[in-house]
Amino acid sequence: MNDQSGLFAGQRAPAHCPHAELLRSGTEAFDGYINKTQELRGALSALSRSGDDSTRKGAERLERQIDHIEPSVTMIGQVKAGKTSLVNAMVGWPGLLPADVNPWTSVVTSLHINPPQMEEPINARFRFFDRYDWDRLIRNGGRIGELASRAGADEEMAKVRDQIERMREKSSSRLGRRFELLMGQEHAFQSFDEELIARYVCLGDDFGEADPGADMQGRFADITKTADLYLHRPEIPLPLCIRDTPGVNDTFLMREQITIHAIRDSRLCVLVLSAHQALSTVDMALIRLISNIKSRDLIIFVNRIDELSDPVSQVPEIRDSIQRTLQKHNGPADAQIIFGSAYWGLHALTGRVEQMAEASSETLLKWVEENLEEQDVEEDPHGAVWSMSGVPALYRALAERITEGAGQEAVNRLAAKVGNLARGVRASAHSGGAPNTDRRPLQMERPALIAEFEAIRSARRRAMDEAFAAQLDLYNVRLDRSHRSFLDRATTALIEHLQKNGERAVWTYDPTGLRMLLRSAYKAFGSKVMGATKKVLADTAADIDALYVKALDLDAALGIEPPTPARVPPPVVIGQTIALDIRGTWWRNWWQRRRGYSAFAESFQEMIRAETDPIVSDLKGAQAQLIREEAVETLDEFIAEHRELMLARTGQQAKTDRAAPLLLSNPILTDTLASVSATVERVSRGVTAGQTKEDAA
């Protein structure tokens, strides 16, 4: 594998992690994926050397796209599961993110490891809530306030109002008149440290009469919505984004909403549980969210096993409990489960294994005896502890999924582009059978080419819009039908309960049926749209192919490959908490406020419709629009790339000072194009040089 460290930017980690080389254990599993990108780089380099200026520019553009491939992983989980400590261990920077945050904090922190060089040396960026987000929280108490209001939960609403008032007072004390000016803004820095991060994401104590202009912990944490940090870790061999989300079980349900959006932006999710809490039946919010993620895209990491008294016997019990709970509540029952301890990992990285708590050390010894050979511990004690932390196993699981999933998809998209660039070189070098003639000139002027490409774009965008609109209409009808059906069935069940048991027996109803209907409708819609998008892209490739033939007066089509459409994102919003998910005093209070069968039925339908309408609206609007936008972006980018390649040739055509013409009779060019084609075909199949498909598996 080639060393790519020179390609990466980002702030370098401080020196308080003397065993950062341990990060190489686990991340070596990314080598297969990296080798594929390196082969594509080699193919682009060969094309750049053999082609003209337009080919060189095309190769440079594609190489920049390789630089910007950044697989992302979203970490979700319970409060106090040790999720942030695990993230700190994964990036080899103990203490980078504050592990003990106030429950109000709702900051999604994205750690961009080894980002490409940027024009501006920005290594930290913090974005604040806009006025809409803040007003919704302050006026209504956020999602939980809206839900409590509809459910008639006065006691809970009083708690929410009290917390909101305290939050408002702290914000005013910290920021004063600057508060209004900061809404919707951002702060960017060229460098960062733990103190700066704590200022934006960690709520501190009351500050009394402290100078509001002073740099203090948590000063901006009330209004910070997202944080992006860019760091350089040479031990991790590729760009990678690890997104730390707040725990979902907070008072305002703000975190649930933010986590839903974060999951939409990532292909992979790691659910972090505490070995003490594991995944009990009360963690329904987590189960609802992950039930909409493919099991292959979810990894469960059970943290804090260092606090177990007997991990050898307790770990199998916890595993069985998690699997039973997931199966019972329609979760991804076959998701991979990894056990470990961020506490052990951080002590291994910092070289402080001997300073661990006595109970943790005893647990570690029991776990080592079960899982490691004695010589492994004697040769490298820090490596042994790092292995037992579970972080290397987590990285290997992530690498396997990225290599097979998001990484291979990115490679396939780029391989198709590299292949198309090579076909363009072949067409440009076509000699028409005359061995010593110059490369074939373009038969069209620049304005005519622009007009042709615009005609292709307009026609194919129109076809895509029409196909999407047709599927969207059917999808909306199906969603509305499912929604009405659920409300009718639930209301009928309520009436039957009242007739049988009277008004004193509290009734509950499980909304799982609604979620299944909505998920089924979305899956069918996504499949139809994906099929329509593939057809439009294939037709676009044929249009561009025909234009190459026309512009270069070729005897045959080049065989331009269409791009691969983006995946359909999971409908995580279906897992959003609704009133029927809440039991206990909330639902009982709602029940006790009703009198008469008619009042029950009307109030129930009104409340549940108000609760579920936002989910259905999101599926119709934001979720569907996301699919459309990604399809249109793929189409526009595909057309723009070929438009740029052909227009660049119109600029080259007038030049007469080329060192040598492009001729297919040139054996070097012929060998280069053959080698590039072989590379493209190989990496598209998921294998690298000298490797068979069986080896890759």
C-alpha positions as CSV (number, residue, x, y, z in Angstrom):
1,M,0.0,0.0,0.0
2,N,1.3,3.4,-0.9
3,D,1.8,6.0,1.9
4,Q,-0.8,8.7,1.5
5,S,0.1,10.8,4.5
6,G,1.3,13.7,2.3
7,L,-2.2,14.0,0.8
8,F,-3.9,14.7,4.0
9,A,-4.6,17.9,6.0
10,G,-6.0,18.4,9.4
11,Q,-4.6,19.4,12.8
12,R,-2.1,17.0,14.2
13,A,-2.9,15.3,17.5
14,P,-0.9,16.4,20.6
15,A,1.9,14.3,22.0
16,H,0.0,12.9,25.0
17,C,-0.8,9.7,23.2
18,P,2.6,7.9,23.1
19,H,1.2,4.6,21.7
20,A,-0.8,6.0,18.8
21,E,0.8,3.4,16.6
22,L,-1.7,1.0,18.1
23,L,-4.3,2.5,15.8
24,R,-2.7,0.6,13.0
25,S,-4.0,-2.6,14.6
26,G,-7.5,-2.8,13.1
27,T,-7.2,-0.1,10.5
28,E,-4.9,-2.3,8.4
29,A,-8.2,-3.9,7.3
30,F,-8.8,-0.8,5.1
31,D,-5.8,-1.8,2.9
32,G,-7.8,-3.7,0.3
33,Y,-10.1,-0.7,-0.3
34,I,-7.2,1.7,-0.4
35,N,-5.3,-0.4,-2.9
36,K,-8.3,-0.1,-5.2
37,T,-8.2,3.7,-5.0
38,Q,-4.4,3.6,-5.6
39,E,-4.9,1.5,-8.7
40,L,-7.3,4.1,-10.0
41,R,-4.8,6.8,-9.2
42,G,-2.2,4.9,-11.2
43,A,-4.6,4.6,-14.1
44,L,-5.3,8.3,-14.0
45,S,-1.6,9.1,-13.9
46,A,-1.0,6.9,-17.0
47,L,-3.8,8.6,-18.9
48,S,-2.5,12.0,-17.8
49,R,0.9,11.2,-19.2
50,S,-0.4,9.8,-22.5
51,G,-3.2,12.3,-23.2
52,D,-3.5,15.9,-24.1
53,D,-4.2,18.9,-21.9
54,S,-7.9,18.2,-21.7
55,T,-7.2,14.6,-20.7
56,R,-4.8,15.8,-18.0
57,K,-7.4,18.2,-16.6
58,G,-10.0,15.4,-16.6
59,A,-7.6,13.1,-14.8
60,E,-6.7,15.7,-12.2
61,R,-10.4,16.3,-11.5
62,L,-11.1,12.6,-11.0
63,E,-8.0,12.4,-8.7
64,R,-9.5,15.2,-6.6
65,Q,-12.7,13.2,-6.4
66,I,-10.7,10.2,-5.0
67,D,-9.2,12.6,-2.5
68,H,-12.6,13.6,-1.3
69,I,-14.1,10.1,-0.8
70,E,-14.8,10.2,2.9
71,P,-16.8,7.2,4.3
72,S,-18.7,8.3,7.3
73,V,-19.8,6.4,10.5
74,T,-22.5,7.7,12.8
75,M,-22.2,6.8,16.5
76,I,-25.5,6.5,18.3
77,G,-26.5,5.3,21.7
78,Q,-27.7,5.8,25.2
79,V,-26.5,8.6,27.5
80,K,-23.6,7.4,29.7
81,A,-22.8,4.4,27.4
82,G,-19.3,5.8,26.9
83,K,-19.9,6.6,23.3
84,T,-17.7,9.8,23.3
85,S,-14.9,8.0,25.1
86,L,-15.0,5.3,22.4
87,V,-14.8,8.0,19.7
88,N,-11.8,9.5,21.5
89,A,-10.1,6.1,21.5
90,M,-10.9,5.5,17.8
91,V,-9.2,8.7,16.8
92,G,-6.3,8.3,19.2
93,W,-6.9,11.5,21.0
94,P,-7.8,11.0,24.7
95,G,-9.9,13.9,26.1
96,L,-10.5,15.4,22.6
97,L,-14.3,15.4,23.1
98,P,-15.8,16.0,26.5
99,A,-17.2,12.7,27.7
100,D,-19.5,14.2,30.4
101,V,-21.9,16.6,28.8
102,N,-25.1,18.1,30.2
103,P,-28.3,16.4,29.1
104,W,-29.3,19.6,27.3
105,T,-26.4,19.5,24.9
106,S,-27.5,18.6,21.4
107,V,-24.3,18.9,19.4
108,V,-23.4,16.5,16.6
109,T,-19.6,16.5,16.4
110,S,-18.1,15.3,13.1
111,L,-14.4,14.3,13.3
112,H,-13.0,14.4,9.8
113,I,-9.9,12.3,9.9
114,N,-7.2,13.0,7.3
115,P,-9.2,15.4,5.2
116,P,-7.8,16.5,1.8
117,Q,-6.0,19.8,1.5
118,M,-8.4,22.8,1.7
119,E,-8.1,26.3,0.3
120,E,-8.6,27.8,3.7
121,P,-6.7,26.2,6.7
122,I,-9.9,25.7,8.8
123,N,-9.6,22.9,11.3
124,A,-12.7,23.6,13.5
125,R,-16.1,24.9,12.6
126,F,-19.1,25.3,14.9
127,R,-22.6,26.1,13.6
128,F,-25.3,27.6,15.8
129,F,-29.0,26.9,15.9
130,D,-31.1,29.1,13.7
131,R,-34.0,31.1,15.0
132,Y,-36.6,28.5,13.9
133,D,-34.8,25.7,15.9
134,W,-34.5,27.9,19.0
135,D,-38.0,29.3,18.9
136,R,-39.5,25.8,18.6
137,L,-37.6,24.7,21.7
138,I,-38.3,27.8,23.8
139,R,-41.9,28.3,22.9
140,N,-43.1,24.7,22.6
141,G,-40.5,22.7,24.6
142,G,-39.4,21.1,21.4
143,R,-40.8,17.7,20.3
144,I,-41.3,16.6,23.9
145,G,-43.3,19.8,24.7
146,E,-45.5,19.4,21.7
147,L,-46.1,15.7,22.5
148,A,-46.8,16.5,26.2
149,S,-49.2,19.2,25.3
150,R,-51.2,16.9,23.0
151,A,-51.2,14.1,25.6
152,G,-52.3,16.5,28.4
153,A,-49.3,15.6,30.5
154,D,-49.3,18.7,32.7
155,E,-46.7,17.4,35.1
156,E,-44.2,16.7,32.4
157,M,-45.0,20.0,30.7
158,A,-44.2,21.8,34.0
159,K,-40.8,20.1,34.1
160,V,-40.1,21.0,30.5
161,R,-41.1,24.7,31.1
162,D,-38.8,24.8,34.2
163,Q,-35.8,23.4,32.3
164,I,-36.5,25.8,29.4
165,E,-36.5,28.8,31.7
166,R,-33.2,27.7,33.3
167,M,-31.8,27.2,29.8
168,R,-32.9,30.7,28.8
169,E,-31.4,32.3,31.8
170,K,-28.1,30.6,31.3
171,S,-27.9,31.5,27.7
172,S,-28.7,35.2,28.5
173,S,-26.0,35.1,31.3
174,R,-23.4,33.7,29.0
175,L,-24.0,35.6,25.8
176,G,-25.8,38.7,26.7
177,R,-26.8,40.8,23.7
178,R,-24.6,38.7,21.3
179,F,-27.2,35.9,21.6
180,E,-29.5,37.3,18.9
181,L,-26.6,38.0,16.6
182,L,-25.3,34.4,16.8
183,M,-28.5,32.7,15.6
184,G,-27.8,30.8,12.4
185,Q,-24.1,31.9,12.3
186,E,-20.9,29.9,12.6
187,H,-17.4,30.2,14.2
188,A,-14.4,28.9,12.4
189,F,-10.8,28.4,13.7
190,Q,-7.5,27.4,12.2
191,S,-6.6,25.3,15.2
192,F,-8.3,23.8,18.2
193,D,-7.7,22.1,21.6
194,E,-9.8,20.5,24.2
195,E,-10.6,23.8,25.9
196,L,-11.9,25.3,22.7
197,I,-14.1,22.3,22.0
198,A,-15.5,22.4,25.5
199,R,-16.5,26.0,25.0
200,Y,-18.9,25.0,22.2
201,V,-20.1,21.5,23.2
202,C,-19.9,21.1,26.9
203,L,-22.2,23.0,29.3
204,G,-20.4,24.1,32.4
205,D,-21.5,25.5,35.8
206,D,-23.3,28.8,36.4
207,F,-20.9,31.6,35.8
208,G,-22.3,34.2,38.2
209,E,-20.7,37.6,37.6
210,A,-18.0,36.3,35.3
211,D,-17.1,38.5,32.4
212,P,-19.4,37.4,29.6
213,G,-16.7,38.1,27.1
214,A,-14.2,35.7,28.7
215,D,-13.3,32.4,27.2
216,M,-15.1,29.9,29.4
217,Q,-16.3,26.3,29.3
218,G,-19.6,25.9,27.7
219,R,-20.1,29.5,26.7
220,F,-21.7,28.7,23.4
221,A,-22.9,25.2,24.1
222,D,-26.6,26.1,24.5
223,I,-26.9,27.3,20.9
224,T,-24.3,25.1,19.2
225,K,-26.0,22.7,16.8
226,T,-23.1,21.0,15.0
227,A,-19.3,20.9,15.3
228,D,-16.8,19.8,12.6
229,L,-13.2,19.1,13.5
230,Y,-10.5,18.2,11.0
231,L,-7.5,16.2,12.3
232,H,-4.5,14.4,10.8
233,R,-3.9,10.8,12.0
234,P,-1.2,9.1,9.9
235,E,-1.8,5.8,11.7
236,I,-5.3,5.7,10.1
237,P,-4.6,5.2,6.4
238,L,-7.6,6.9,4.7
239,P,-10.0,9.9,5.1
240,L,-12.8,8.9,7.4
241,C,-15.6,10.8,9.2
242,I,-16.7,9.6,12.6
243,R,-19.8,11.4,13.7
244,D,-20.5,11.6,17.5
245,T,-24.2,12.2,18.2
246,P,-25.8,13.1,21.6
247,G,-27.5,10.2,23.4
248,V,-31.1,9.9,22.3
249,N,-32.8,9.6,25.7
250,D,-32.9,13.3,26.7
251,T,-35.7,15.5,28.0
252,F,-36.5,17.5,24.9
253,L,-36.2,14.7,22.2
254,M,-34.0,17.2,20.4
255,R,-31.3,14.6,20.2
256,E,-33.6,12.1,18.6
257,Q,-34.3,14.6,15.8
258,I,-30.7,15.5,15.4
259,T,-29.6,11.8,15.4
260,I,-32.2,11.0,12.7
261,H,-30.6,13.6,10.4
262,A,-27.1,12.4,11.3
263,I,-28.0,8.8,10.3
264,R,-29.4,10.0,7.0
265,D,-25.9,11.4,6.2
266,S,-24.0,8.2,7.0
267,R,-24.0,4.7,5.4
268,L,-22.8,3.0,8.6
269,C,-24.0,3.3,12.2
270,V,-22.5,2.0,15.4
271,L,-24.9,1.6,18.2
272,V,-23.0,2.0,21.5
273,L,-24.5,0.3,24.6
274,S,-23.3,0.0,28.1
275,A,-22.7,-3.5,29.4
276,H,-24.7,-2.5,32.4
277,Q,-27.7,-1.2,30.5
278,A,-27.2,-3.3,27.4
279,L,-30.4,-3.1,25.2
280,S,-33.3,-3.5,27.5
281,T,-36.9,-3.3,26.5
282,V,-37.1,0.3,27.8
283,D,-34.7,1.5,25.1
284,M,-37.4,1.6,22.5
285,A,-36.3,4.9,21.0
286,L,-33.0,3.2,20.0
287,I,-34.7,0.1,18.7
288,R,-37.1,2.1,16.6
289,L,-34.3,4.1,15.0
290,I,-32.1,1.2,14.2
291,S,-35.0,-1.0,12.9
292,N,-35.0,1.2,9.8
293,I,-31.2,0.5,9.1
294,K,-30.1,-2.6,7.2
295,S,-28.5,-5.0,9.6
296,R,-25.3,-5.0,7.4
297,D,-25.0,-1.2,7.9
298,L,-25.3,-1.5,11.7
299,I,-22.7,-2.6,14.2
300,I,-23.5,-2.9,18.0
301,F,-20.6,-2.1,20.3
302,V,-21.2,-3.1,23.9
303,N,-18.9,-0.8,25.9
304,R,-17.8,-0.7,29.5
305,I,-17.2,-4.4,29.9
306,D,-14.3,-3.4,32.2
307,E,-17.0,-2.8,34.8
308,L,-18.3,-6.4,34.7
309,S,-17.3,-8.7,37.5
310,D,-17.1,-11.8,35.4
311,P,-17.0,-10.9,31.7
312,V,-16.4,-14.5,30.6
313,S,-19.9,-15.6,31.8
314,Q,-21.7,-12.3,31.5
315,V,-20.8,-11.3,27.9
316,P,-22.7,-14.3,26.4
317,E,-25.7,-13.5,28.6
318,I,-25.7,-9.9,27.4
319,R,-25.3,-10.9,23.8
320,D,-28.3,-13.3,24.1
321,S,-30.3,-10.6,25.8
322,I,-29.6,-8.1,23.0
323,Q,-30.5,-10.5,20.3
324,R,-33.7,-11.5,22.0
325,T,-34.7,-7.9,22.4
326,L,-34.0,-7.0,18.8
327,Q,-35.9,-10.0,17.6
328,K,-38.9,-9.3,19.8
329,H,-39.2,-5.7,18.6
330,N,-38.4,-6.1,14.9
331,G,-34.9,-4.8,15.1
332,P,-32.0,-6.1,13.0
333,A,-31.6,-9.4,14.9
334,D,-28.5,-10.5,12.9
335,A,-26.4,-7.3,13.4
336,Q,-22.8,-7.9,14.5
337,I,-22.2,-7.4,18.2
338,I,-18.7,-6.4,19.5
339,F,-17.8,-6.2,23.2
340,G,-15.1,-3.9,24.5
341,S,-14.0,-1.1,26.7
342,A,-13.0,2.4,25.7
343,Y,-11.5,2.8,29.1
344,W,-9.0,0.0,28.3
345,G,-8.3,1.5,24.9
346,L,-7.5,4.9,26.2
347,H,-5.2,3.6,28.8
348,A,-3.4,1.5,26.2
349,L,-2.9,4.5,23.9
350,T,-1.6,6.7,26.7
351,G,0.7,4.0,28.1
352,R,-1.1,4.1,31.5
353,V,-2.2,0.5,31.7
354,E,-0.6,0.1,35.2
355,Q,-2.7,3.0,36.4
356,M,-6.1,1.5,35.7
357,A,-8.5,0.9,38.6
358,E,-8.0,-2.3,40.4
359,A,-11.4,-3.7,39.6
360,S,-10.9,-2.9,35.9
361,S,-7.5,-4.6,35.9
362,E,-9.0,-7.7,37.4
363,T,-11.7,-7.8,34.8
364,L,-9.1,-7.3,32.1
365,L,-7.1,-10.3,33.3
366,K,-10.1,-12.5,33.2
367,W,-11.0,-11.3,29.7
368,V,-7.3,-11.8,28.5
369,E,-7.1,-15.3,29.8
370,E,-10.2,-16.2,27.8
371,N,-9.2,-14.5,24.6
372,L,-5.4,-14.2,24.2
373,E,-2.4,-16.5,24.3
374,E,0.1,-15.8,27.0
375,Q,2.9,-14.9,24.6
376,D,0.8,-12.2,23.1
377,V,0.6,-10.4,26.4
378,E,4.3,-10.9,27.3
379,E,5.5,-9.5,24.0
380,D,3.3,-6.4,23.8
381,P,1.2,-5.7,26.9
382,H,-0.1,-2.4,25.5
383,G,-1.0,-4.1,22.3
384,A,-2.8,-6.9,24.2
385,V,-4.9,-4.3,26.2
386,W,-5.7,-2.5,22.9
387,S,-6.8,-5.7,21.4
388,M,-9.1,-6.5,24.3
389,S,-10.6,-2.9,24.1
390,G,-12.6,-4.0,21.1
391,V,-11.5,-1.0,19.1
392,P,-9.4,-3.0,16.6
393,A,-12.3,-5.4,16.1
394,L,-14.7,-2.4,15.5
395,Y,-12.3,-0.9,12.9
396,R,-12.1,-4.3,11.1
397,A,-15.9,-4.6,11.0
398,L,-16.1,-1.0,9.7
399,A,-13.4,-1.7,7.1
400,E,-15.2,-4.8,5.9
401,R,-18.5,-2.9,5.4
402,I,-16.9,0.1,3.8
403,T,-14.8,-2.1,1.4
404,E,-17.9,-4.1,0.4
405,G,-20.5,-1.2,0.6
406,A,-20.0,2.5,0.5
407,G,-16.3,2.3,-0.5
408,Q,-16.9,-0.2,-3.3
409,E,-19.8,1.9,-4.6
410,A,-17.5,5.0,-4.7
411,V,-14.8,3.0,-6.4
412,N,-17.3,1.7,-9.0
413,R,-18.5,5.3,-9.7
414,L,-15.0,6.5,-10.2
415,A,-13.9,3.5,-12.2
416,A,-16.8,4.2,-14.6
417,K,-15.5,7.7,-15.0
418,V,-11.9,6.6,-15.5
419,G,-13.1,4.2,-18.1
420,N,-15.1,6.9,-19.9
421,L,-12.0,9.2,-19.8
422,A,-10.0,6.4,-21.4
423,R,-12.6,5.9,-24.1
424,G,-12.4,9.6,-24.8
425,V,-8.6,9.4,-25.2
426,R,-9.1,6.4,-27.6
427,A,-11.7,8.4,-29.6
428,S,-9.4,11.5,-29.7
429,A,-6.5,9.3,-30.9
430,H,-8.6,7.5,-33.5
431,S,-6.7,7.6,-36.8
432,G,-9.4,6.4,-39.1
433,G,-7.2,3.7,-40.6
434,A,-4.4,6.1,-41.7
435,P,-1.4,5.2,-39.6
436,N,0.5,8.5,-39.8
437,T,-2.4,11.0,-39.6
438,D,-2.9,13.4,-36.8
439,R,-5.6,12.7,-34.2
440,R,-9.2,13.1,-35.5
441,P,-10.3,16.8,-35.1
442,L,-13.7,17.7,-33.6
443,Q,-16.4,18.2,-36.2
444,M,-18.4,20.7,-34.2
445,E,-17.8,24.2,-33.0
446,R,-17.9,25.1,-29.3
447,P,-21.4,26.9,-29.4
448,A,-22.8,23.8,-31.2
449,L,-21.4,21.5,-28.6
450,I,-22.7,23.6,-25.7
451,A,-26.2,23.5,-27.3
452,E,-26.1,19.8,-27.7
453,F,-25.1,19.2,-24.1
454,E,-27.8,21.6,-22.9
455,A,-30.4,19.7,-25.0
456,I,-29.3,16.4,-23.5
457,R,-29.5,17.9,-20.0
458,S,-32.9,19.4,-20.5
459,A,-34.4,16.3,-22.1
460,R,-33.0,13.9,-19.5
461,R,-33.8,16.2,-16.5
462,R,-37.4,16.4,-17.8
463,A,-37.6,12.6,-18.2
464,M,-36.2,12.2,-14.6
465,D,-38.7,14.7,-13.2
466,E,-41.6,13.0,-15.0
467,A,-40.6,9.6,-13.7
468,F,-40.1,10.9,-10.2
469,A,-43.4,12.8,-10.2
470,A,-45.3,9.7,-11.4
471,Q,-43.8,7.5,-8.6
472,L,-44.3,10.2,-6.0
473,D,-48.0,10.5,-6.7
474,L,-48.4,6.7,-6.2
475,Y,-46.2,6.8,-3.1
476,N,-48.2,9.7,-1.5
477,V,-51.5,7.8,-2.2
478,R,-50.1,4.7,-0.5
479,L,-48.8,6.7,2.5
480,D,-52.1,8.4,3.0
481,R,-54.0,5.1,2.6
482,S,-51.7,3.4,5.2
483,H,-52.1,6.4,7.6
484,R,-55.9,6.3,7.4
485,S,-56.0,2.6,7.7
486,F,-53.9,2.8,10.9
487,L,-56.1,5.5,12.4
488,D,-59.3,3.6,11.5
489,R,-58.0,0.3,13.0
490,A,-56.7,2.0,16.2
491,T,-60.0,3.9,16.7
492,T,-62.0,0.7,16.2
493,A,-59.8,-1.1,18.7
494,L,-60.3,1.7,21.2
495,I,-64.2,1.6,20.8
496,E,-64.1,-2.2,21.2
497,H,-62.0,-1.8,24.4
498,L,-64.5,0.8,25.8
499,Q,-67.5,-1.4,25.0
500,K,-65.9,-4.4,26.7
501,N,-64.1,-2.8,29.6
502,G,-65.6,0.6,30.2
503,E,-63.8,3.9,30.7
504,R,-61.8,3.0,33.8
505,A,-59.5,0.4,32.2
506,V,-56.6,2.2,30.6
507,W,-56.1,1.0,27.0
508,T,-52.8,1.0,25.0
509,Y,-52.1,0.5,21.3
510,D,-48.9,-0.4,19.6
511,P,-48.0,1.8,16.5
512,T,-45.6,-0.8,15.1
513,G,-48.2,-1.6,12.4
514,L,-48.1,1.9,11.1
515,R,-44.3,1.9,11.0
516,M,-44.3,-1.3,9.0
517,L,-46.9,0.1,6.5
518,L,-44.9,3.3,6.0
519,R,-41.6,1.4,5.7
520,S,-43.1,-0.9,3.0
521,A,-44.4,2.1,1.1
522,Y,-41.1,3.8,1.2
523,K,-39.2,0.7,0.2
524,A,-41.4,0.2,-2.9
525,F,-41.0,3.9,-3.8
526,G,-37.3,3.8,-3.4
527,S,-37.0,0.7,-5.6
528,K,-39.2,2.2,-8.3
529,V,-37.3,5.5,-8.3
530,M,-34.0,3.7,-8.4
531,G,-35.1,1.8,-11.4
532,A,-36.3,4.9,-13.2
533,T,-33.0,6.7,-12.3
534,K,-30.9,3.9,-13.8
535,K,-32.9,4.1,-17.0
536,V,-32.5,7.9,-17.3
537,L,-28.7,7.6,-16.7
538,A,-28.4,4.8,-19.2
539,D,-30.3,6.9,-21.8
540,T,-28.1,9.9,-21.0
541,A,-24.9,7.7,-21.5
542,A,-26.3,6.7,-24.9
543,D,-27.0,10.4,-25.8
544,I,-23.4,11.3,-24.9
545,D,-22.1,8.4,-26.8
546,A,-24.0,9.5,-29.9
547,L,-22.6,13.0,-29.5
548,Y,-19.0,11.7,-29.4
549,V,-19.7,9.8,-32.6
550,K,-21.1,12.9,-34.2
551,A,-18.5,15.3,-32.9
552,L,-15.5,13.1,-33.8
553,D,-17.0,11.4,-36.8
554,L,-16.4,8.0,-35.4
555,D,-17.2,4.7,-37.0
556,A,-18.7,3.2,-33.8
557,A,-19.9,4.2,-30.4
558,L,-17.4,4.4,-27.5
559,G,-19.6,2.5,-25.0
560,I,-19.8,5.3,-22.4
561,E,-20.7,3.8,-19.0
562,P,-23.6,5.4,-17.0
563,P,-22.8,6.4,-13.4
564,T,-24.2,4.4,-10.5
565,P,-27.2,6.1,-8.8
566,A,-26.8,7.0,-5.1
567,R,-28.3,4.6,-2.6
568,V,-31.8,5.2,-1.2
569,P,-31.3,6.6,2.4
570,P,-33.0,4.7,5.2
571,P,-36.3,6.2,6.4
572,V,-35.1,6.8,10.0
573,V,-37.8,9.3,10.7
574,I,-40.3,6.4,10.9
575,G,-38.7,5.5,14.2
576,Q,-39.5,9.0,15.7
577,T,-41.2,8.9,19.1
578,I,-44.9,9.4,19.0
579,A,-47.5,9.6,21.8
580,L,-48.4,5.9,21.6
581,D,-44.8,5.0,22.4
582,I,-45.1,6.6,25.8
583,R,-46.5,4.7,28.7
584,G,-47.0,5.4,32.4
585,T,-48.4,8.7,33.7
586,W,-48.5,10.4,30.3
587,W,-51.0,8.1,28.8
588,R,-52.9,7.5,32.0
589,N,-53.4,11.3,32.4
590,W,-54.7,11.5,28.8
591,W,-57.1,8.7,29.5
592,Q,-58.4,10.1,32.7
593,R,-59.3,13.5,31.0
594,R,-61.8,11.9,28.6
595,R,-65.4,11.2,29.3
596,G,-67.7,9.3,26.9
597,Y,-66.9,7.0,24.0
598,S,-67.2,9.8,21.4
599,A,-64.7,12.0,23.3
600,F,-62.2,9.2,23.4
601,A,-62.5,8.4,19.7
602,E,-62.4,12.0,18.5
603,S,-59.5,13.1,20.9
604,F,-57.6,9.9,20.0
605,Q,-57.8,10.5,16.3
606,E,-56.9,14.2,16.7
607,M,-53.9,13.5,18.9
608,I,-52.5,10.6,16.8
609,R,-53.0,12.3,13.5
610,A,-51.2,15.4,14.9
611,E,-48.4,13.1,16.1
612,T,-48.0,11.1,12.9
613,D,-48.7,13.8,10.3
614,P,-45.1,15.1,10.7
615,I,-43.7,11.6,10.0
616,V,-45.8,11.1,6.9
617,S,-45.0,14.7,5.7
618,D,-41.3,14.1,6.1
619,L,-41.5,10.9,4.1
620,K,-43.4,12.7,1.4
621,G,-41.2,15.8,1.5
622,A,-37.7,15.8,2.9
623,Q,-37.0,12.1,2.6
624,A,-38.4,11.9,-1.0
625,Q,-36.7,15.1,-2.0
626,L,-33.4,13.8,-0.8
627,I,-33.7,10.8,-3.2
628,R,-34.6,13.2,-6.0
629,E,-31.8,15.6,-5.3
630,E,-29.1,12.9,-5.2
631,A,-30.4,11.5,-8.5
632,V,-30.4,14.9,-10.2
633,E,-26.9,15.6,-8.9
634,T,-25.6,12.4,-10.3
635,L,-27.2,13.2,-13.7
636,D,-25.9,16.8,-13.8
637,E,-22.4,15.8,-12.7
638,F,-22.3,13.0,-15.4
639,I,-23.3,15.4,-18.1
640,A,-21.0,18.2,-16.9
641,E,-17.9,15.9,-16.9
642,H,-18.3,15.0,-20.5
643,R,-19.2,18.5,-21.5
644,E,-16.0,19.8,-19.9
645,L,-13.9,17.1,-21.6
646,M,-15.3,17.8,-25.1
647,L,-15.2,21.6,-24.7
648,A,-11.6,21.3,-23.5
649,R,-10.8,19.6,-26.8
650,T,-12.2,22.6,-28.7
651,G,-9.6,24.7,-27.0
652,Q,-6.8,22.2,-27.8
653,Q,-7.8,21.8,-31.4
654,A,-6.4,25.2,-32.5
655,K,-3.0,24.5,-30.9
656,T,-0.2,23.4,-33.2
657,D,2.6,23.1,-30.8
658,R,1.8,19.7,-29.4
659,A,4.9,17.6,-28.7
660,A,3.4,14.6,-30.4
661,P,0.0,13.7,-31.8
662,L,-2.2,11.1,-30.2
663,L,-2.2,8.1,-32.4
664,L,-3.6,4.6,-31.7
665,S,-0.7,3.3,-33.7
666,N,1.5,4.5,-30.9
667,P,2.3,1.3,-28.9
668,I,2.8,3.2,-25.6
669,L,-0.7,4.7,-25.9
670,T,-2.2,1.3,-26.9
671,D,-0.6,-0.4,-23.9
672,T,-1.7,2.4,-21.6
673,L,-5.3,2.2,-22.7
674,A,-5.3,-1.6,-22.4
675,S,-3.8,-1.4,-18.9
676,V,-6.4,1.3,-17.8
677,S,-9.2,-0.8,-19.1
678,A,-8.0,-3.9,-17.2
679,T,-7.6,-1.8,-14.0
680,V,-11.2,-0.4,-14.3
681,E,-12.6,-3.8,-14.9
682,R,-10.7,-5.3,-12.0
683,V,-11.5,-2.8,-9.3
684,S,-15.1,-2.7,-10.4
685,R,-15.3,-6.4,-9.5
686,G,-13.9,-5.7,-6.1
687,V,-10.4,-7.1,-6.6
688,T,-7.0,-5.6,-6.9
689,A,-3.8,-6.5,-8.9
690,G,-2.7,-10.0,-8.2
691,Q,-5.9,-10.9,-6.4
692,T,-8.7,-13.1,-7.4
693,K,-12.3,-12.7,-6.4
694,E,-11.9,-15.7,-4.1
695,D,-8.9,-14.0,-2.4
696,A,-10.9,-10.8,-1.9
697,A,-13.7,-12.8,-0.2
